[in-house]
Amino acid sequence: MRAVVQTVGRASVTVDGEVVGAIENGLLVLLGVTHTDTAETAQTMARKVHELRILDDERSAADTGAPILVVSQFTLYGDARKGRRPSWTAAAPAEVAEPLVTAVVDALRQRNAPVETGRFRAHMLVESTNIGPRTLLLDL
């Protein structure tokens, strides 16, 4: 499982002209799933994201109650080493990835994190205003 975590002043996801998820002053998490990921991987990713000390004064979303916007992003497993057309074979198929993305979101909510999401398998317009910018790759 991979996540790109960014600190944002605001972030939103729009699908077909409708905002389906939006936050202010929190974390935007682009989340990719691979074939070997499990429910345990999802729990670990949720904990890492929630406790990641990337906010001001080395604080975490767990410390501050900052909201988290989770957006599924299979392209994090794209491989363009052999040319200009990426291969997506390392990305888990949707029927495997969707329940694991949901498991990360559920695990964050069980930790009392305020969580918004994108919409799986939808063409999403993701907008963000980064703070810092502070961006980190988590690769489990």
Protein Blocks (a to p, Z undefined) as FASTA:
>chain_A
ZZdddddfbdcddeehiafbdcehiadddddddfkbcfklmmmmmmmmmmpcfbghhiaf
klnopacdddddfklmgcfknojbdcfklpccfklmmmmmmmmmmmmmmnopacddddeh
iacddddddehiacddddZZ
